[in-house]
Amino acid sequence: MLLFTVDGKEYKSHDQYLTGAQIRKIVSAPDESLECLLFLSVPHPWIDELIQNEKPVDLAREEIEHFYFKNVLLLIINGKQYTWEKEYITGAEIKKLGGIAEKDELFLAIKKPWPDEPVPDDKEINLARPGIENFYSKEPKMYTFYIDKKPYTTFNQFLSVKQILVDFAKVDPATNTLAEKIPGGFHEFKDQEEQIDLCNIRYFTLFNNTPTTVS
């Protein structure tokens, strides 16, 4: 009789060679799938060996063979199936696994009529829920606006008045006012914390508020 172990439990076999399928049958394990993989433990520094259904293993070698099952979780990224060994995965890890650019937006597909869920880099998703989580990415939308005929672009649909003055126009918000060209004149933005929607192209100009020195 030849001895071997599976997940720490000892088994015996009259056969010198057993395939992965035969080992699964002996221990009443589920059929081979990406979610239930059988491995043969191999001494360090070698990597443990994946034993597929058709692969025979020699049980008559000097040492007792030790097998174990590893459960992995499946996920789909842009139509391609991947495996993950932990219950949770972050948006950043999904991008790295799927070879997605850091700047791209990531979404979790949700059954309609519910909207798909945005997945920021630091958000954790539970892969152990029923079903296979389906993720997809897309390039972020670029928004364009103008300040005194000079074009600027951003990935943010909303910017505050102060952000436009400081980060884009590069002027002092204490001495400059942002104004938008409108039919018949200009609309001045008095509240620097006001959020401006850039969904449509906007045309701005700057008014300098520095007091004029009287000689």
DODRENLO-75038 format. One record per atom (N, C-alpha, C): residue number from 1; atom name; x, y, z. Coordinates in steps of 0.2 Angstrom, whole numbers, always signed. Last residue first. Example, Ala and Ser with C-alpha at 12.3 -4.5 7.8 and 13.67 -1.06 7.14 Angstrom:
# residues 2
REC num atome px py pz
REC 2 N +64 -11 +35
REC 2 CA +68 -5 +36
REC 2 C +64 +0 +39
REC 1 N +66 -28 +39
REC 1 CA +62 -22 +39
REC 1 C +66 -16 +39
This chain:
# residues 215
REC num atome px py pz
REC 215 N -9 +545 -42
REC 215 CA -2 +549 -41
REC 215 C -4 +556 -39
REC 214 N -16 +530 -37
REC 214 CA -17 +537 -39
REC 214 C -11 +541 -37
REC 213 N -16 +514 -42
REC 213 CA -13 +519 -38
REC 213 C -14 +526 -41
REC 212 N -30 +503 -42
REC 212 CA -26 +508 -46
REC 212 C -23 +513 -42
REC 211 N -30 +487 -35
REC 211 CA -32 +494 -35
REC 211 C -27 +498 -39
REC 210 N -33 +473 -44
REC 210 CA -28 +476 -41
REC 210 C -30 +484 -41
REC 209 N -42 +464 -51
REC 209 CA -45 +468 -46
REC 209 C -40 +472 -42
REC 208 N -44 +459 -67
REC 208 CA -39 +460 -62
REC 208 C -42 +465 -57
REC 207 N -53 +446 -73
REC 207 CA -53 +453 -72
REC 207 C -48 +454 -66
REC 206 N -52 +434 -86
REC 206 CA -50 +436 -80
REC 206 C -51 +444 -79
REC 205 N -64 +423 -94
REC 205 CA -59 +428 -94
REC 205 C -58 +430 -87
REC 204 N -70 +408 -102
REC 204 CA -69 +412 -96
REC 204 C -64 +418 -98
REC 203 N -82 +397 -108
REC 203 CA -77 +402 -110
REC 203 C -76 +407 -105
REC 202 N -84 +379 -109
REC 202 CA -86 +386 -106
REC 202 C -80 +390 -108
REC 201 N -92 +365 -115
REC 201 CA -86 +370 -116
REC 201 C -88 +376 -113
REC 200 N -101 +355 -104
REC 200 CA -101 +359 -110
REC 200 C -95 +364 -110
REC 199 N -97 +351 -91
REC 199 CA -99 +346 -96
REC 199 C -100 +349 -103
REC 198 N -91 +358 -81
REC 198 CA -88 +358 -87
REC 198 C -90 +353 -93
REC 197 N -98 +367 -68
REC 197 CA -99 +361 -72
REC 197 C -96 +362 -79
REC 196 N -90 +373 -54
REC 196 CA -92 +375 -61
REC 196 C -93 +368 -65
REC 195 N -94 +377 -38
REC 195 CA -92 +372 -42
REC 195 C -95 +373 -49
REC 194 N -88 +390 -27
REC 194 CA -93 +388 -32
REC 194 C -90 +383 -37
REC 193 N -78 +396 -20
REC 193 CA -79 +389 -19
REC 193 C -85 +386 -23
REC 192 N -78 +409 -23
REC 192 CA -73 +405 -26
REC 192 C -74 +398 -25
REC 191 N -91 +419 -28
REC 191 CA -90 +414 -23
REC 191 C -84 +409 -26
REC 190 N -92 +427 -40
REC 190 CA -90 +430 -33
REC 190 C -88 +425 -28
REC 189 N -90 +427 -56
REC 189 CA -91 +422 -51
REC 189 C -88 +425 -44
REC 188 N -98 +437 -68
REC 188 CA -93 +436 -63
REC 188 C -94 +431 -58
REC 187 N -102 +436 -84
REC 187 CA -105 +434 -77
REC 187 C -99 +433 -73
REC 186 N -103 +448 -97
REC 186 CA -100 +443 -93
REC 186 C -103 +442 -86
REC 185 N -113 +451 -112
REC 185 CA -108 +453 -107
REC 185 C -104 +448 -104
REC 184 N -122 +446 -121
REC 184 CA -123 +453 -119
REC 184 C -118 +455 -113
REC 183 N -120 +430 -117
REC 183 CA -123 +435 -122
REC 183 C -125 +441 -118
REC 182 N -105 +428 -108
REC 182 CA -112 +426 -109
REC 182 C -115 +431 -114
REC 181 N -90 +422 -102
REC 181 CA -93 +426 -107
REC 181 C -100 +423 -108
REC 180 N -87 +423 -84
REC 180 CA -89 +419 -90
REC 180 C -92 +423 -95
REC 179 N -73 +427 -74
REC 179 CA -79 +429 -77
REC 179 C -80 +424 -83
REC 178 N -64 +428 -59
REC 178 CA -66 +424 -65
REC 178 C -72 +426 -67
REC 177 N -53 +440 -53
REC 177 CA -60 +437 -53
REC 177 C -61 +433 -60
REC 176 N -39 +443 -43
REC 176 CA -42 +441 -49
REC 176 C -49 +438 -49
REC 175 N -33 +444 -31
REC 175 CA -33 +450 -35
REC 175 C -36 +449 -42
REC 174 N -34 +432 -25
REC 174 CA -36 +438 -21
REC 174 C -36 +444 -25
REC 173 N -30 +422 -33
REC 173 CA -37 +423 -32
REC 173 C -39 +429 -28
REC 172 N -17 +425 -44
REC 172 CA -18 +426 -37
REC 172 C -26 +427 -36
REC 171 N -15 +412 -57
REC 171 CA -16 +419 -54
REC 171 C -18 +419 -47
REC 170 N -16 +401 -65
REC 170 CA -10 +403 -61
REC 170 C -10 +410 -59
REC 169 N -26 +395 -72
REC 169 CA -24 +402 -74
REC 169 C -18 +404 -71
REC 168 N -25 +382 -65
REC 168 CA -25 +383 -72
REC 168 C -23 +390 -74
REC 167 N -25 +384 -51
REC 167 CA -22 +378 -54
REC 167 C -21 +379 -62
REC 166 N -31 +396 -48
REC 166 CA -25 +395 -45
REC 166 C -21 +389 -50
REC 165 N -44 +397 -56
REC 165 CA -39 +403 -55
REC 165 C -32 +401 -53
REC 164 N -49 +384 -54
REC 164 CA -48 +387 -61
REC 164 C -43 +393 -61
REC 163 N -50 +384 -40
REC 163 CA -46 +379 -44
REC 163 C -44 +382 -51
REC 162 N -60 +394 -38
REC 162 CA -53 +395 -35
REC 162 C -48 +390 -39
REC 161 N -71 +388 -43
REC 161 CA -68 +394 -46
REC 161 C -61 +395 -44
REC 160 N -69 +370 -45
REC 160 CA -71 +376 -41
REC 160 C -68 +382 -45
REC 159 N -75 +359 -57
REC 159 CA -70 +363 -54
REC 159 C -72 +369 -50
REC 158 N -81 +344 -63
REC 158 CA -82 +350 -59
REC 158 C -76 +352 -56
REC 157 N -75 +334 -71
REC 157 CA -81 +337 -74
REC 157 C -82 +344 -70
REC 156 N -58 +331 -73
REC 156 CA -63 +333 -68
REC 156 C -69 +336 -72
REC 155 N -48 +330 -82
REC 155 CA -52 +324 -81
REC 155 C -58 +325 -77
REC 154 N -45 +345 -93
REC 154 CA -45 +341 -86
REC 154 C -49 +335 -86
REC 153 N -37 +358 -102
REC 153 CA -41 +352 -101
REC 153 C -40 +349 -94
REC 152 N -39 +374 -110
REC 152 CA -36 +370 -104
REC 152 C -40 +363 -104
REC 151 N -34 +386 -122
REC 151 CA -38 +380 -120
REC 151 C -35 +377 -114
REC 150 N -37 +404 -122
REC 150 CA -32 +398 -121
REC 150 C -35 +392 -119
REC 149 N -46 +414 -122
REC 149 CA -45 +410 -129
REC 149 C -39 +405 -128
REC 148 N -48 +417 -109
REC 148 CA -45 +421 -113
REC 148 C -42 +418 -120
REC 147 N -49 +400 -106
REC 147 CA -48 +406 -102
REC 147 C -44 +411 -107
REC 146 N -60 +386 -109
REC 146 CA -55 +392 -112
REC 146 C -55 +397 -107
REC 145 N -60 +368 -107
REC 145 CA -63 +375 -106
REC 145 C -58 +380 -108
REC 144 N -64 +351 -109
REC 144 CA -60 +357 -111
REC 144 C -64 +363 -109
REC 143 N -62 +335 -102
REC 143 CA -66 +341 -102
REC 143 C -62 +347 -104
REC 142 N -61 +318 -106
REC 142 CA -57 +324 -105
REC 142 C -62 +330 -106
REC 141 N -65 +303 -97
REC 141 CA -67 +309 -102
REC 141 C -63 +315 -101
REC 140 N -54 +289 -96
REC 140 CA -58 +295 -93
REC 140 C -60 +300 -98
REC 139 N -57 +274 -104
REC 139 CA -53 +280 -103
REC 139 C -57 +286 -101
REC 138 N -63 +260 -94
REC 138 CA -63 +265 -100
REC 138 C -59 +271 -99
REC 137 N -65 +243 -89
REC 137 CA -62 +250 -89
REC 137 C -64 +254 -95
REC 136 N -75 +232 -80
REC 136 CA -73 +234 -86
REC 136 C -70 +241 -85
REC 135 N -79 +216 -71
REC 135 CA -76 +223 -71
REC 135 C -74 +225 -78
REC 134 N -89 +205 -63
REC 134 CA -87 +207 -70
REC 134 C -85 +215 -70
REC 133 N -89 +192 -52
REC 133 CA -89 +199 -53
REC 133 C -86 +201 -60
REC 132 N -99 +178 -53
REC 132 CA -92 +180 -55
REC 132 C -93 +188 -56
REC 131 N -109 +172 -39
REC 131 CA -108 +174 -46
REC 131 C -101 +177 -47
REC 130 N -110 +177 -22
REC 130 CA -112 +173 -27
REC 130 C -111 +176 -34
REC 129 N -94 +184 -16
REC 129 CA -102 +184 -16
REC 129 C -104 +180 -22
REC 128 N -81 +185 -15
REC 128 CA -84 +179 -13
REC 128 C -91 +179 -13
REC 127 N -75 +197 -18
REC 127 CA -76 +192 -24
REC 127 C -80 +186 -22
REC 126 N -79 +213 -13
REC 126 CA -79 +206 -11
REC 126 C -80 +201 -17
REC 125 N -68 +226 -16
REC 125 CA -73 +223 -19
REC 125 C -73 +215 -16
REC 124 N -62 +242 -10
REC 124 CA -62 +235 -10
REC 124 C -68 +232 -12
REC 123 N -55 +257 -17
REC 123 CA -61 +253 -15
REC 123 C -60 +246 -15
REC 122 N -44 +264 -22
REC 122 CA -44 +261 -15
REC 122 C -50 +258 -12
REC 121 N -47 +267 -35
REC 121 CA -41 +263 -33
REC 121 C -41 +260 -26
REC 120 N -65 +265 -37
REC 120 CA -59 +269 -36
REC 120 C -53 +264 -34
REC 119 N -77 +260 -47
REC 119 CA -72 +257 -42
REC 119 C -66 +261 -42
REC 118 N -94 +263 -50
REC 118 CA -87 +265 -51
REC 118 C -83 +262 -45
REC 117 N -106 +251 -55
REC 117 CA -103 +254 -49
REC 117 C -96 +256 -51
REC 116 N -120 +254 -66
REC 116 CA -114 +251 -65
REC 116 C -110 +255 -59
REC 115 N -137 +255 -60
REC 115 CA -131 +258 -64
REC 115 C -125 +254 -62
REC 114 N -150 +243 -62
REC 114 CA -146 +247 -58
REC 114 C -140 +249 -62
REC 113 N -160 +235 -68
REC 113 CA -159 +242 -71
REC 113 C -154 +246 -66
REC 112 N -145 +226 -73
REC 112 CA -149 +231 -74
REC 112 C -156 +230 -71
REC 111 N -131 +221 -63
REC 111 CA -137 +219 -67
REC 111 C -142 +225 -67
REC 110 N -116 +229 -65
REC 110 CA -122 +228 -61
REC 110 C -128 +226 -65
REC 109 N -99 +229 -67
REC 109 CA -105 +229 -70
REC 109 C -110 +226 -65
REC 108 N -88 +241 -60
REC 108 CA -91 +234 -59
REC 108 C -98 +234 -62
REC 107 N -75 +250 -68
REC 107 CA -82 +250 -66
REC 107 C -84 +242 -65
REC 106 N -63 +263 -68
REC 106 CA -64 +256 -68
REC 106 C -71 +255 -65
REC 105 N -54 +274 -79
REC 105 CA -59 +273 -75
REC 105 C -61 +265 -74
REC 104 N -36 +276 -81
REC 104 CA -42 +274 -83
REC 104 C -47 +273 -78
REC 103 N -24 +279 -75
REC 103 CA -28 +285 -76
REC 103 C -35 +282 -78
REC 102 N -17 +267 -75
REC 102 CA -19 +270 -69
REC 102 C -24 +275 -70
REC 101 N -22 +255 -87
REC 101 CA -18 +261 -86
REC 101 C -21 +264 -79
REC 100 N -22 +237 -84
REC 100 CA -26 +243 -85
REC 100 C -22 +249 -83
REC 99 N -19 +224 -82
REC 99 CA -15 +228 -86
REC 99 C -19 +234 -89
REC 98 N -26 +216 -73
REC 98 CA -29 +217 -80
REC 98 C -25 +221 -84
REC 97 N -19 +218 -61
REC 97 CA -20 +211 -63
REC 97 C -22 +211 -71
REC 96 N -20 +232 -60
REC 96 CA -13 +229 -61
REC 96 C -14 +222 -64
REC 95 N -34 +234 -58
REC 95 CA -30 +237 -64
REC 95 C -23 +234 -65
REC 94 N -35 +227 -46
REC 94 CA -39 +225 -52
REC 94 C -35 +228 -58
REC 93 N -28 +235 -37
REC 93 CA -26 +228 -39
REC 93 C -29 +225 -45
REC 92 N -36 +246 -37
REC 92 CA -29 +247 -40
REC 92 C -26 +240 -41
REC 91 N -47 +241 -31
REC 91 CA -48 +244 -38
REC 91 C -41 +244 -41
REC 90 N -44 +226 -22
REC 90 CA -45 +234 -23
REC 90 C -45 +235 -30
REC 89 N -53 +212 -16
REC 89 CA -48 +215 -21
REC 89 C -49 +222 -22
REC 88 N -55 +199 -5
REC 88 CA -56 +205 -7
REC 88 C -51 +207 -12
REC 87 N -51 +185 -3
REC 87 CA -58 +187 -3
REC 87 C -60 +194 -6
REC 86 N -38 +179 -14
REC 86 CA -41 +182 -8
REC 86 C -48 +184 -9
REC 85 N -34 +175 -26
REC 85 CA -34 +170 -20
REC 85 C -37 +173 -14
REC 84 N -41 +175 -42
REC 84 CA -38 +179 -36
REC 84 C -39 +175 -30
REC 83 N -40 +174 -60
REC 83 CA -41 +171 -53
REC 83 C -38 +175 -48
REC 82 N -49 +180 -74
REC 82 CA -43 +180 -70
REC 82 C -45 +176 -64
REC 81 N -55 +181 -91
REC 81 CA -56 +178 -84
REC 81 C -49 +178 -81
REC 80 N -60 +196 -100
REC 80 CA -55 +190 -99
REC 80 C -56 +188 -92
REC 79 N -68 +207 -101
REC 79 CA -70 +201 -105
REC 79 C -65 +195 -104
REC 78 N -63 +216 -92
REC 78 CA -63 +218 -99
REC 78 C -64 +212 -103
REC 77 N -61 +204 -81
REC 77 CA -59 +211 -82
REC 77 C -59 +212 -90
REC 76 N -69 +193 -69
REC 76 CA -68 +195 -77
REC 76 C -66 +202 -77
REC 75 N -64 +181 -57
REC 75 CA -67 +188 -59
REC 75 C -65 +189 -66
REC 74 N -64 +169 -45
REC 74 CA -64 +171 -52
REC 74 C -67 +178 -53
REC 73 N -54 +163 -32
REC 73 CA -60 +166 -34
REC 73 C -59 +169 -41
REC 72 N -48 +146 -27
REC 72 CA -47 +153 -29
REC 72 C -53 +156 -31
REC 71 N -43 +135 -15
REC 71 CA -48 +138 -18
REC 71 C -47 +145 -20
REC 70 N -32 +121 -16
REC 70 CA -32 +128 -15
REC 70 C -38 +131 -19
REC 69 N -29 +106 -8
REC 69 CA -33 +110 -13
REC 69 C -32 +117 -11
REC 68 N -14 +96 -8
REC 68 CA -19 +100 -5
REC 68 C -23 +104 -10
REC 67 N -3 +82 -5
REC 67 CA -7 +86 -9
REC 67 C -12 +91 -5
REC 66 N +12 +74 -3
REC 66 CA +7 +78 +1
REC 66 C +3 +83 -4
REC 65 N +19 +58 -3
REC 65 CA +17 +64 -7
REC 65 C +11 +68 -3
REC 64 N +33 +53 +6
REC 64 CA +26 +53 +5
REC 64 C +24 +59 +2
REC 63 N +48 +49 -3
REC 63 CA +45 +53 +2
REC 63 C +37 +52 +1
REC 62 N +52 +41 -14
REC 62 CA +55 +40 -7
REC 62 C +51 +43 -2
REC 61 N +38 +36 -24
REC 61 CA +44 +39 -23
REC 61 C +46 +39 -16
REC 60 N +26 +31 -27
REC 60 CA +31 +26 -25
REC 60 C +38 +29 -24
REC 59 N +17 +38 -34
REC 59 CA +16 +38 -26
REC 59 C +22 +34 -23
REC 58 N +17 +49 -47
REC 58 CA +21 +43 -44
REC 58 C +21 +43 -37
REC 57 N +3 +55 -55
REC 57 CA +8 +56 -50
REC 57 C +11 +50 -47
REC 56 N -4 +60 -71
REC 56 CA -2 +55 -66
REC 56 C +4 +57 -61
REC 55 N -16 +72 -76
REC 55 CA -9 +71 -74
REC 55 C -8 +66 -69
REC 54 N -29 +75 -78
REC 54 CA -26 +69 -82
REC 54 C -19 +68 -80
REC 53 N -32 +85 -69
REC 53 CA -36 +79 -69
REC 53 C -32 +73 -73
REC 52 N -17 +93 -63
REC 52 CA -23 +93 -67
REC 52 C -26 +86 -67
REC 51 N -8 +99 -51
REC 51 CA -10 +93 -53
REC 51 C -17 +93 -56
REC 50 N +5 +111 -49
REC 50 CA -2 +110 -51
REC 50 C -4 +103 -54
REC 49 N +17 +110 -37
REC 49 CA +15 +108 -43
REC 49 C +7 +107 -44
REC 48 N +26 +123 -29
REC 48 CA +21 +118 -28
REC 48 C +18 +117 -35
REC 47 N +43 +127 -33
REC 47 CA +36 +130 -33
REC 47 C +31 +123 -33
REC 46 N +57 +125 -23
REC 46 CA +53 +124 -29
REC 46 C +46 +126 -28
REC 45 N +66 +127 -13
REC 45 CA +64 +133 -16
REC 45 C +59 +132 -22
REC 44 N +54 +118 -3
REC 44 CA +57 +124 -5
REC 44 C +64 +123 -8
REC 43 N +46 +103 -10
REC 43 CA +51 +106 -5
REC 43 C +53 +113 -8
REC 42 N +29 +104 -14
REC 42 CA +36 +102 -17
REC 42 C +40 +106 -12
REC 41 N +13 +97 -15
REC 41 CA +18 +101 -11
REC 41 C +25 +99 -13
REC 40 N +2 +98 -28
REC 40 CA +7 +93 -25
REC 40 C +12 +98 -21
REC 39 N -15 +104 -29
REC 39 CA -8 +105 -29
REC 39 C -4 +99 -26
REC 38 N -30 +107 -37
REC 38 CA -26 +102 -33
REC 38 C -19 +104 -34
REC 37 N -42 +120 -36
REC 37 CA -36 +117 -39
REC 37 C -33 +113 -34
REC 36 N -56 +127 -39
REC 36 CA -54 +121 -34
REC 36 C -48 +118 -37
REC 35 N -59 +136 -48
REC 35 CA -61 +138 -41
REC 35 C -59 +132 -36
REC 34 N -56 +131 -60
REC 34 CA -52 +136 -58
REC 34 C -53 +138 -50
REC 33 N -59 +113 -57
REC 33 CA -61 +120 -60
REC 33 C -56 +125 -57
REC 32 N -63 +96 -56
REC 32 CA -58 +101 -58
REC 32 C -61 +108 -60
REC 31 N -76 +92 -45
REC 31 CA -73 +91 -51
REC 31 C -68 +97 -52
REC 30 N -73 +91 -27
REC 30 CA -77 +93 -33
REC 30 C -73 +92 -39
REC 29 N -69 +75 -18
REC 29 CA -68 +82 -20
REC 29 C -72 +84 -26
REC 28 N -67 +62 -12
REC 28 CA -74 +65 -14
REC 28 C -73 +73 -15
REC 27 N -55 +56 -12
REC 27 CA -56 +61 -7
REC 27 C -63 +64 -7
REC 26 N -56 +49 -24
REC 26 CA -54 +46 -18
REC 26 C -56 +50 -12
REC 25 N -58 +59 -34
REC 25 CA -63 +54 -33
REC 25 C -62 +51 -26
REC 24 N -45 +66 -34
REC 24 CA -52 +69 -32
REC 24 C -57 +64 -30
REC 23 N -37 +56 -38
REC 23 CA -36 +58 -31
REC 23 C -43 +62 -29
REC 22 N -42 +54 -51
REC 22 CA -43 +49 -47
REC 22 C -42 +51 -39
REC 21 N -38 +67 -57
REC 21 CA -45 +65 -56
REC 21 C -46 +59 -51
REC 20 N -24 +66 -56
REC 20 CA -28 +71 -52
REC 20 C -35 +69 -51
REC 19 N -20 +49 -55
REC 19 CA -21 +55 -59
REC 19 C -24 +60 -54
REC 18 N -7 +39 -48
REC 18 CA -14 +41 -48
REC 18 C -14 +48 -51
REC 17 N +3 +24 -48
REC 17 CA +1 +31 -51
REC 17 C -6 +33 -50
REC 16 N +2 +13 -40
REC 16 CA +8 +17 -40
REC 16 C +7 +24 -43
REC 15 N -12 +8 -31
REC 15 CA -9 +10 -37
REC 15 C -3 +14 -36
REC 14 N -17 +6 -19
REC 14 CA -14 +0 -21
REC 14 C -10 +2 -28
REC 13 N -17 +19 -6
REC 13 CA -18 +17 -13
REC 13 C -14 +11 -15
REC 12 N -23 +29 +7
REC 12 CA -19 +23 +5
REC 12 C -21 +21 -2
REC 11 N -21 +45 +16
REC 11 CA -25 +40 +12
REC 11 C -20 +35 +10
REC 10 N -23 +57 +29
REC 10 CA -19 +51 +26
REC 10 C -24 +47 +22
REC 9 N -24 +75 +28
REC 9 CA -27 +68 +30
REC 9 C -24 +63 +26
REC 8 N -19 +86 +23
REC 8 CA -17 +84 +30
REC 8 C -20 +77 +32
REC 7 N -24 +88 +10
REC 7 CA -25 +93 +15
REC 7 C -24 +90 +22
REC 6 N -19 +72 +8
REC 6 CA -23 +77 +5
REC 6 C -26 +82 +10
REC 5 N -6 +60 +7
REC 5 CA -10 +64 +11
REC 5 C -13 +70 +6
REC 4 N -2 +43 +5
REC 4 CA -1 +50 +2
REC 4 C -6 +54 +7
REC 3 N +6 +27 +3
REC 3 CA +3 +32 +7
REC 3 C +3 +39 +4
REC 2 N +2 +11 -4
REC 2 CA +6 +17 -4
REC 2 C +2 +23 -1
REC 1 N +4 -6 +0
REC 1 CA +0 +0 +0
REC 1 C +4 +6 +0
